[in-house]
Amino acid sequence: MKSIYFYPSEIGKIGIAAEDNFITNLYFSGEPIPQDAVIQETEILKEAGNQLQAYFSGQLKVFILPLAPTGTEFMRRVWQSLQTIPYGETRSYQEVAQSIGNKKAYRAVGQANNRNPLPIFIPCHRVIGANGKLIGYGSGLDIKAKLLELEKQ
């Protein structure tokens, strides 16, 4: 059974979903949520919510949560690479492609970023254009900019 619970944040209400004690999805305000999810705060969701609040207050730089994103093998490799980008740093799509052993796959890296079901927890906001500009973020560049600004402080 998939559970979901909503937490306030500096960028709006965030829904976190879990199934079988694994965090599966993060939803920004206005995004559709699964119809079969039960709105209830489980222990793992409470922990994820606490870590998210600590992140937004600048007290947490690395999430320690059991994550279970659903995606292809390629997507999972990209998402694992994203988790190695240190707090407050960025990488280009090409650098992420190189980190997974396929420097020409930068467009596919962008697609995997766009399909990341766990933004913030898997920090796809830390991936920018090779020219240093903010490009591509499923929930809008304004949220991406706010997350990067938070991490600069």
C-alpha positions as CSV (number, residue, x, y, z in Angstrom):
1,M,0.0,0.0,0.0
2,K,1.4,3.4,-1.0
3,S,1.2,6.1,1.7
4,I,1.6,9.8,1.1
5,Y,1.8,12.7,3.5
6,F,2.2,16.4,2.9
7,Y,4.7,18.8,4.5
8,P,5.0,22.6,4.4
9,S,8.3,24.0,3.0
10,E,9.8,27.2,1.7
11,I,8.9,26.2,-1.8
12,G,5.3,25.2,-1.1
13,K,3.6,22.0,0.1
14,I,5.6,18.8,-0.6
15,G,4.1,15.4,-0.8
16,I,6.3,12.4,0.1
17,A,5.1,8.9,-0.8
18,A,6.4,5.6,0.5
19,E,5.7,1.9,0.0
20,D,7.0,-1.0,2.0
21,N,9.2,1.4,4.2
22,F,10.9,2.9,1.1
23,I,10.5,6.5,-0.1
24,T,9.2,6.2,-3.7
25,N,8.2,9.7,-4.8
26,L,8.3,13.4,-3.9
27,Y,5.6,15.7,-5.3
28,F,5.6,19.4,-5.5
29,S,2.5,21.5,-4.9
30,G,0.1,21.1,-7.8
31,E,1.5,17.9,-9.2
32,P,-0.9,15.0,-9.5
33,I,-0.6,12.3,-6.9
34,P,-1.5,8.6,-7.2
35,Q,-5.2,8.0,-6.7
36,D,-4.6,4.8,-4.8
37,A,-2.3,6.4,-2.2
38,V,-3.6,6.6,1.3
39,I,-2.9,9.9,3.1
40,Q,-1.3,8.9,6.3
41,E,2.0,9.7,8.0
42,T,4.0,6.6,8.6
43,E,7.3,6.4,10.5
44,I,9.4,6.5,7.3
45,L,7.4,9.5,6.0
46,K,7.8,11.3,9.3
47,E,11.6,10.7,9.1
48,A,11.7,11.9,5.5
49,G,9.7,15.0,6.5
50,N,12.0,15.7,9.3
51,Q,15.1,15.4,7.1
52,L,13.4,17.6,4.5
53,Q,12.8,20.3,7.1
54,A,16.4,20.0,8.3
55,Y,17.5,20.4,4.7
56,F,15.5,23.6,4.2
57,S,16.8,25.0,7.5
58,G,20.4,24.4,6.3
59,Q,21.1,21.8,9.0
60,L,21.2,18.8,6.7
61,K,23.4,18.3,3.6
62,V,23.0,14.6,2.9
63,F,19.8,12.6,3.1
64,I,19.9,9.2,4.7
65,L,16.7,7.5,3.6
66,P,15.8,4.2,2.0
67,L,15.0,5.4,-1.5
68,A,13.3,3.2,-4.1
69,P,12.8,5.2,-7.3
70,T,11.2,3.3,-10.2
71,G,13.0,3.7,-13.6
72,T,15.1,1.9,-16.2
73,E,18.6,0.7,-15.5
74,F,20.0,3.8,-17.3
75,M,17.8,6.1,-15.2
76,R,18.9,4.4,-11.9
77,R,22.6,4.9,-12.9
78,V,22.0,8.6,-13.6
79,W,20.1,9.0,-10.3
80,Q,23.0,7.2,-8.4
81,S,25.4,9.6,-10.0
82,L,23.3,12.6,-9.0
83,Q,23.5,11.5,-5.4
84,T,27.3,11.9,-5.5
85,I,27.1,15.6,-6.4
86,P,28.0,17.4,-3.1
87,Y,25.7,19.8,-1.5
88,G,26.2,23.3,-2.8
89,E,27.9,22.1,-6.0
90,T,26.6,21.6,-9.6
91,R,27.5,19.5,-12.5
92,S,26.7,19.8,-16.2
93,Y,24.5,17.2,-18.0
94,Q,27.7,16.2,-19.9
95,E,29.7,15.8,-16.7
96,V,26.9,13.5,-15.4
97,A,26.9,11.5,-18.7
98,Q,30.7,11.1,-18.3
99,S,30.3,10.0,-14.7
100,I,28.2,7.0,-15.9
101,G,30.6,6.2,-18.7
102,N,28.8,7.6,-21.7
103,K,29.8,11.2,-22.4
104,K,27.5,11.5,-25.4
105,A,24.4,10.6,-23.4
106,Y,23.9,14.1,-22.0
107,R,20.4,14.4,-23.6
108,A,19.4,11.1,-22.1
109,V,20.7,12.3,-18.8
110,G,18.4,15.3,-19.1
111,Q,15.5,13.0,-19.7
112,A,16.4,10.8,-16.7
113,N,16.6,14.0,-14.6
114,N,13.1,15.0,-15.8
115,R,11.7,11.7,-14.8
116,N,13.4,11.6,-11.4
117,P,10.6,10.6,-9.0
118,L,12.5,11.9,-5.9
119,P,13.7,15.4,-6.6
120,I,15.6,17.0,-3.7
121,F,16.3,13.6,-2.2
122,I,18.0,12.7,-5.5
123,P,19.4,16.2,-6.3
124,C,18.6,16.7,-10.0
125,H,18.5,20.4,-9.3
126,R,22.3,20.3,-9.1
127,V,22.6,19.6,-12.8
128,I,22.9,22.7,-15.0
129,G,23.8,23.5,-18.6
130,A,27.5,23.3,-19.7
131,N,27.4,27.1,-20.0
132,G,26.5,27.4,-16.3
133,K,22.8,28.4,-17.0
134,L,19.8,26.8,-15.3
135,I,18.0,24.6,-17.8
136,G,15.4,22.0,-17.4
137,Y,13.6,21.2,-14.2
138,G,10.4,19.3,-14.1
139,S,8.8,21.5,-11.5
140,G,10.1,24.8,-12.9
141,L,13.3,26.8,-13.0
142,D,12.1,29.0,-10.1
143,I,12.2,26.0,-7.7
144,K,15.5,24.9,-9.1
145,A,16.9,28.3,-8.5
146,K,15.6,28.5,-5.0
147,L,17.1,25.1,-4.1
148,L,20.5,26.1,-5.5
149,E,20.3,29.4,-3.7
150,L,19.5,27.6,-0.4
151,E,22.6,25.4,-0.9
152,K,24.8,28.4,-1.5
153,Q,24.1,29.9,2.0
